[in-house]
Amino acid sequence: MKLSQLLKGLDIVELAAPPELEISDVAYDSRKASPGALFTAIRGFESDGHRFIAQAAANGAACVLCEERPEADIPYVRVPDSRLALALASRNFFGDPGAEMTLIGVTGTNGKTTTTYLVKHLLEQKLGATVGLIGTNGNMIGSDFLPTERTTPESRELQELLREMADAGCTHVVMEVSSHSLVLHRVAGLRFAVGVFTNLTQDHLDFHKSMEAYAEAKAKLFPMCERAVINLDDGWSGFMLERCGCPAITFSESDGALTARSIALSSSGVEFTAAYGDESARVKLGIPGLFSVYNALGVIGCGLSLGVSLADCADSLASGKGVKGRVEVVPTDGDYTVLIDYAHTPDALENVLKSMRAVTRGRLVALFGCGGDRDRTKRPIMGRIAAENADLVIVTSDNPRTEDPEAIISDILAGMEHTDTPREVICSRPEAIEWAIRNHRPGDVIVLAGKGHEDYQIVGHEKRHMDEREIVADILRKRVGDR
């Protein structure tokens, strides 16, 4: 592809390369800059890509996208923002695959993954669509599953994935759009048919620094959308609506354009009547918790925005399945329940505990930790929430990364100082889970919070295999042997 074709839509400060130059690839890692590639020098958080221009040139890169003139003797294109330039150049290189499909973006702190899976199911069942999915649990092209490292891929990988999806016959793509991806221009150049806002609660303040900055990041999605679906019951809904700039369907328990009435909660799921205009339909979703009502409303709002009837939306939700690591029930050997949930924010932890409280006959046990090298301010908050909502709290490790696990636990315990809820502190997560199971009582619900779909633990810079489903199964096998 000619360089001039790759540069369409880019804001160029200086062009010091022949427009007819043939480009074979787009890269932002100098080690992957193959002969003929356009290397993009990005200023990262740990290193500056401008330092590796010479290495990219030595590897055969034909041209550089950069913010400052390179010292190496290589053709270059200078731009104000190389991250944004990478996204647009990648879009052009892969032939703007997003424009060939209907894109749906879901943003918010909690509920994104479940919402995307339910929307995918709805589109496949009611529109006969072939649907791509991009998100935290992994990516999917139809029924084919592809592992992933982050919620929203870097722009170059995202555009390549979208091209794969378009070439595979996908008509729709539903994706989780993270706040990081919006700030770092990973989704720049895309146009979404629908954007869904689930909620906004404290998370990622290590990156965004304030809730206002976090909200501004999330709000960047909606100017990229044709239509929006907004959770009116969330305190940041007005903030999102002000920045929307497109028609919006609001949803709420009582005040939105789309409302939930006559809500019934049980251990097997939720049931309510969805009302929109003069229409209503009874909705059943086999995922327990009040938050499932909101997830369902977001899915219905998305369906309505895409022309699916309210009745068809309700019918699809009745056969919708839960997502791995989201209120996931793990088989046990007795009269007690073990749930795995990804709750790793204060709001998510409070939601899952309050939801399970309504269906717990014995004690509600919360086992959780907090991630290292992440927002420290939420640790005592989560400690307090666990103590206020559970009958027993087991504080353990999550992904400590480069922090001392004991120090993280101390931060959590600080929030429990003025509570009298019984607690155990067991740093090793497998040992903590074993203690919880061996000390259960009939009717207990044990919530293993924080890891969810993850089958690993990050210690230092090493990712070690650790699947809580396997841990529980091993403990149960040992218990049989002990009898």
C-alpha positions in Angstrom: 0.0 0.0 0.0 1.3 3.5 -0.8 2.2 5.8 2.0 -0.3 8.4 0.8 -3.2 5.9 1.3 -2.1 5.2 4.8 -2.0 8.9 5.7 -5.6 9.6 4.7 -7.3 11.4 7.6 -4.1 12.1 9.6 -3.1 15.5 10.9 0.4 15.9 9.4 2.9 18.4 10.8 5.7 17.6 8.4 6.0 15.1 5.5 9.6 14.0 4.9 8.8 10.9 2.9 7.7 10.2 -0.7 3.9 9.7 -0.9 4.4 6.9 -3.4 6.5 4.9 -1.0 5.3 1.3 -0.7 4.4 0.2 2.8 4.1 -3.5 3.7 2.9 -3.3 7.3 2.2 -1.0 10.3 4.2 -1.6 13.5 4.7 0.2 16.8 7.2 -2.3 18.3 10.6 -1.8 16.7 11.3 -5.6 17.1 8.3 -6.3 14.8 9.2 -3.7 12.2 9.6 -5.9 9.2 11.2 -4.8 5.9 8.9 -2.1 4.3 7.0 -1.4 7.5 5.7 2.0 8.7 7.0 2.2 12.3 5.1 4.4 14.7 7.1 5.8 17.6 4.8 6.0 20.6 5.6 7.8 23.8 4.7 5.0 26.3 4.5 5.0 30.1 7.7 3.0 30.5 9.6 3.8 27.4 9.6 6.2 24.4 9.3 4.6 21.0 11.4 7.5 19.5 14.4 5.9 21.2 14.0 2.8 19.0 13.7 4.4 15.6 17.2 3.4 14.7 16.5 -0.2 15.6 13.3 -0.2 13.5 15.3 1.2 10.6 17.9 -1.5 11.0 15.2 -4.1 10.9 14.1 -2.7 7.5 11.3 -0.2 8.4 10.7 2.0 5.3 9.3 5.1 7.1 8.5 6.4 10.6 5.4 8.1 12.1 6.7 10.2 14.9 6.2 13.4 17.0 9.8 14.6 16.7 12.3 14.5 13.9 14.3 11.2 14.0 18.1 11.2 14.4 18.3 8.1 12.2 18.4 8.6 8.4 15.0 7.4 7.4 11.9 8.9 5.7 9.5 10.2 8.3 6.0 11.7 8.8 5.7 14.0 11.8 2.3 14.2 13.6 1.0 15.8 16.8 -0.1 12.6 18.4 1.5 9.3 17.3 -1.0 7.1 19.1 -3.9 8.7 17.2 -1.9 8.5 14.0 -1.3 4.8 14.6 -5.0 4.1 15.0 -5.9 5.9 11.8 -3.0 4.5 9.8 -3.9 1.0 11.0 -7.6 1.6 10.0 -6.4 2.6 6.5 -3.9 -0.3 6.2 -6.6 -2.9 6.9 -9.1 -1.2 4.6 -11.4 0.3 7.3 -13.0 -3.1 8.3 -15.2 -1.5 10.9 -17.2 0.3 8.2 -18.2 -3.0 6.7 -20.0 -4.1 9.9 -22.4 -2.8 12.5 -20.4 -1.9 15.6 -21.8 -1.9 19.2 -19.7 -0.5 22.0 -20.3 -1.1 25.7 -18.5 1.0 28.3 -18.8 1.4 32.1 -17.1 0.1 35.2 -19.2 -3.1 35.7 -21.5 -5.2 33.6 -19.6 -4.8 30.2 -18.8 -8.4 29.7 -22.2 -9.9 30.5 -23.9 -7.2 28.4 -21.7 -7.9 25.4 -22.4 -11.7 25.6 -26.1 -11.1 25.9 -26.1 -8.7 23.0 -24.2 -11.2 20.9 -26.8 -13.9 21.7 -29.7 -11.5 20.9 -28.2 -10.5 17.5 -27.5 -14.1 16.5 -30.9 -15.4 17.6 -33.2 -12.6 16.4 -31.3 -11.1 13.4 -29.5 -14.3 12.3 -26.3 -12.2 12.4 -22.7 -13.5 12.5 -21.3 -11.7 15.4 -17.7 -10.8 16.5 -17.1 -10.1 20.2 -14.2 -8.3 21.7 -13.7 -8.1 25.5 -12.2 -9.0 28.8 -12.9 -12.7 28.7 -11.5 -13.1 25.2 -12.5 -12.4 21.6 -14.9 -14.4 19.4 -15.5 -14.7 15.7 -18.9 -16.3 15.6 -18.3 -19.4 17.8 -14.5 -19.4 17.5 -12.8 -18.2 20.7 -9.5 -16.2 20.6 -7.6 -15.5 23.9 -6.8 -11.9 24.6 -4.4 -9.9 26.9 -6.5 -6.7 27.4 -10.1 -5.6 27.3 -9.7 -3.5 24.2 -6.7 -4.4 21.9 -4.1 -1.8 20.8 -5.4 0.0 17.7 -3.2 -2.0 15.2 -4.3 -5.4 16.6 -7.9 -4.1 16.9 -8.0 -3.2 13.2 -6.4 -6.5 12.2 -9.0 -8.4 14.3 -11.8 -6.4 12.7 -10.5 -7.3 9.3 -10.5 -11.0 10.3 -14.1 -10.6 11.5 -15.2 -8.9 8.3 -13.5 -11.5 6.1 -15.1 -14.3 8.1 -18.5 -12.9 7.3 -19.3 -11.1 10.6 -22.2 -8.6 10.1 -22.0 -7.2 13.7 -19.3 -6.7 16.3 -20.0 -6.0 19.9 -17.1 -4.9 22.0 -16.2 -3.7 25.5 -14.7 -0.3 25.2 -12.4 0.5 28.1 -11.6 3.9 29.5 -7.9 3.3 28.7 -8.7 2.5 25.1 -10.6 5.7 24.7 -7.9 7.9 26.2 -5.1 6.1 24.3 -7.0 6.3 21.0 -7.2 2.5 20.5 -10.7 2.9 19.0 -10.1 6.1 17.1 -11.5 6.1 13.6 -14.3 3.7 14.4 -18.0 4.6 14.1 -20.4 2.8 16.4 -24.1 2.2 15.6 -24.9 2.0 19.3 -22.9 2.8 22.5 -24.1 1.5 25.9 -23.2 3.0 29.3 -23.7 0.6 32.2 -22.5 2.6 35.2 -19.5 4.4 36.7 -17.9 3.5 40.0 -14.4 3.9 41.5 -11.8 2.0 39.5 -8.5 2.8 37.6 -7.8 6.0 39.5 -4.1 5.0 39.4 -4.4 5.9 35.7 -7.2 8.5 35.5 -6.4 10.2 38.9 -9.9 11.4 39.5 -13.5 10.3 39.0 -14.1 13.3 36.8 -11.2 12.3 34.5 -12.5 8.7 34.5 -15.9 9.9 33.5 -14.5 12.1 30.8 -12.7 9.1 29.4 -15.9 7.0 29.3 -17.9 9.8 27.7 -15.5 9.9 24.7 -17.3 6.9 23.3 -20.6 8.6 22.7 -19.6 11.3 20.1 -18.4 8.2 18.1 -21.9 6.7 18.1 -25.1 7.0 16.1 -27.2 6.1 19.1 -26.7 5.7 22.8 -28.2 3.6 25.6 -27.7 5.2 29.0 -28.3 3.9 32.6 -30.3 6.7 34.0 -30.1 5.4 37.6 -26.3 5.9 37.6 -25.1 9.1 39.2 -23.0 9.9 36.1 -25.8 9.5 33.6 -26.4 13.3 33.3 -22.6 13.7 32.6 -22.8 11.1 29.8 -26.0 12.6 28.3 -24.6 16.1 28.2 -21.7 14.8 26.1 -23.7 12.4 24.0 -24.5 14.4 20.9 -26.7 11.6 19.5 -30.2 10.2 20.2 -30.3 8.2 23.4 -32.6 5.6 25.1 -32.4 5.9 28.9 -33.1 2.9 31.1 -34.1 2.9 34.8 -36.1 1.1 37.5 -38.6 3.9 37.3 -37.8 7.1 35.3 -36.2 6.1 32.0 -37.7 5.7 28.5 -37.2 2.0 29.2 -38.2 0.8 32.7 -38.2 -2.4 34.8 -41.4 -3.0 36.8 -42.5 -5.8 39.2 -38.9 -7.0 39.8 -38.6 -10.5 41.3 -35.2 -11.7 42.5 -34.3 -15.3 43.2 -31.2 -17.6 43.5 -31.8 -18.7 40.0 -32.1 -15.3 38.3 -34.3 -12.2 37.9 -37.7 -11.6 36.4 -39.4 -8.2 35.6 -41.7 -6.4 33.3 -39.9 -4.2 30.7 -41.9 -1.2 29.6 -41.1 1.0 26.6 -43.6 3.5 25.3 -46.9 1.6 25.0 -45.3 -1.8 25.0 -44.4 -4.2 27.8 -42.9 -7.7 28.0 -42.1 -10.0 30.9 -38.4 -10.6 31.0 -36.6 -13.6 32.6 -32.8 -13.8 32.9 -31.1 -16.8 34.6 -28.3 -14.7 36.2 -29.1 -13.7 39.9 -28.7 -10.2 41.3 -30.3 -6.8 40.9 -27.4 -5.8 38.6 -28.8 -8.4 36.2 -31.9 -6.3 35.8 -29.7 -3.4 34.7 -27.7 -5.5 32.4 -30.9 -6.8 30.8 -32.2 -3.3 30.3 -29.0 -2.3 28.6 -29.3 -5.2 26.3 -32.9 -4.4 25.5 -32.0 -0.8 24.9 -29.4 -1.9 22.4 -31.8 -4.3 20.7 -34.4 -1.6 20.4 -31.8 0.8 18.9 -31.0 -1.8 16.3 -34.6 -2.4 15.3 -35.3 -5.6 17.4 -38.8 -5.6 19.0 -39.2 -5.5 22.8 -40.9 -8.9 22.7 -38.0 -10.4 20.7 -35.5 -8.9 23.2 -37.3 -10.4 26.1 -37.5 -13.8 24.4 -33.8 -13.8 23.7 -32.9 -13.0 27.3 -34.9 -16.0 28.5 -32.3 -18.2 26.9 -29.3 -16.0 27.6 -26.4 -17.7 29.5 -24.2 -16.4 32.2 -20.5 -15.6 31.5 -17.5 -17.4 33.0 -16.4 -15.6 36.1 -19.6 -13.6 36.6 -21.7 -15.0 39.5 -20.5 -18.4 38.3 -21.6 -21.3 40.4 -18.9 -23.9 41.1 -20.0 -27.5 42.0 -19.5 -28.5 45.6 -19.9 -31.6 47.8 -22.5 -30.4 50.2 -25.2 -28.1 51.3 -23.3 -24.9 50.5 -22.6 -22.8 47.5 -19.3 -21.5 46.0 -19.5 -18.6 43.5 -16.7 -17.1 41.4 -17.2 -13.5 40.5 -14.9 -10.9 38.9 -15.9 -8.2 41.4 -12.7 -6.2 41.8 -14.1 -2.8 42.4 -16.0 -1.4 45.5 -19.3 -1.2 43.6 -19.0 -4.6 42.1 -18.2 -6.3 45.4 -21.1 -4.5 47.1 -23.4 -5.5 44.3 -22.6 -9.2 44.4 -22.7 -9.4 48.2 -26.0 -7.6 48.5 -27.5 -9.8 45.7 -26.3 -13.0 47.3 -27.5 -11.8 50.8 -31.1 -12.1 49.5 -30.7 -15.8 48.7 -28.3 -17.0 51.4 -29.7 -19.4 54.1 -26.5 -19.7 56.1 -23.6 -17.3 56.3 -22.4 -15.1 53.5 -18.7 -15.5 53.2 -16.6 -13.0 51.2 -13.1 -14.0 50.1 -11.2 -11.4 48.2 -8.0 -9.4 47.8 -6.9 -6.4 45.7 -4.5 -6.0 42.8 -1.1 -4.6 43.2 0.2 -1.6 41.2 -3.3 -0.4 40.9 -5.6 2.1 42.7 -4.7 1.9 46.4 -7.5 4.1 47.6 -10.2 1.5 46.8 -8.6 -1.2 49.1 -9.9 0.1 52.5 -13.2 0.9 50.8 -13.5 -2.7 49.7 -12.5 -3.9 53.1 -15.3 -1.9 54.7 -17.9 -3.0 52.1 -17.0 -6.7 52.7 -17.2 -6.3 56.5 -20.6 -4.5 56.2 -22.2 -7.0 53.8 -20.7 -10.4 54.7 -21.0 -12.6 57.8 -17.3 -13.7 57.5 -14.5 -12.1 55.5 -11.4 -13.9 54.3 -8.8 -11.4 53.1 -6.2 -12.9 50.8 -4.1 -12.1 47.7 -5.3 -11.2 44.2 -2.7 -10.2 41.6 0.0 -8.6 43.8 2.2 -7.8 40.8 5.3 -6.0 42.1 3.8 -5.0 45.5 4.2 -6.9 48.8 1.0 -9.0 49.2 1.0 -8.4 53.0 1.1 -4.6 52.4 -1.9 -4.8 50.1 -3.8 -6.8 52.8 -2.9 -4.2 55.4 -4.5 -1.5 53.2 -7.7 -3.7 53.0 -7.7 -4.3 56.7 -7.5 -0.6 57.4 -11.1 -0.3 56.2 -12.3 -3.0 58.6 -10.9 -1.4 61.8 -14.2 -0.2 63.2 -16.3 -3.3 62.3 -16.8 -6.5 64.3 -17.3 -8.8 61.4 -15.3 -12.0 61.9 -12.3 -12.2 59.5 -9.5 -14.5 58.5 -6.3 -13.3 56.9 -4.6 -16.0 54.7 -2.2 -14.6 52.1 -2.0 -17.6 49.9 -5.2 -17.6 47.8 -5.4 -21.4 47.3 -4.9 -21.9 51.0 -7.6 -19.3 51.7 -10.1 -21.0 49.4 -9.3 -24.4 51.1 -9.9 -22.9 54.6 -13.2 -21.4 53.4 -14.4 -24.8 52.1 -13.2 -26.8 55.1 -14.8 -24.4 57.5 -18.2 -24.0 55.7 -21.5 -24.5 57.4 -24.8 -25.7 55.8 -26.5 -23.1 53.7 -23.3 -20.9 53.4 -22.6 -19.0 50.2 -18.9 -18.5 49.7 -18.1 -15.7 47.2 -14.6 -15.9 45.6 -14.3 -12.3 44.4 -11.8 -10.6 42.2 -10.4 -13.2 39.8 -13.5 -14.2 37.8 -12.6 -15.6 34.4 -8.8 -15.2 35.1 -6.9 -18.5 35.3 -3.7 -17.0 36.4 -2.1 -14.9 39.2 0.4 -12.2 38.5 3.3 -12.2 41.0 6.1 -9.7 40.2 6.1 -9.7 36.4 5.3 -13.4 36.2 1.9 -14.8 35.2 1.4 -18.1 37.1 -1.4 -20.5 36.3 -4.1 -20.4 39.0 -7.7 -21.4 38.2 -10.1 -21.2 41.1 -12.3 -23.8 39.5 -9.4 -26.3 39.6 -8.5 -25.3 43.1 -12.0 -26.0 44.4 -12.1 -29.3 42.5 -8.8 -30.3 44.0 -9.9 -29.4 47.5 -13.1 -31.5 47.0 -11.1 -34.5 45.8 -8.8 -34.2 48.9 -11.9 -34.1 51.1 -13.2 -37.3 49.6 -9.8 -38.9 50.3 -9.8 -37.7 53.9 -13.1 -39.3 54.7 
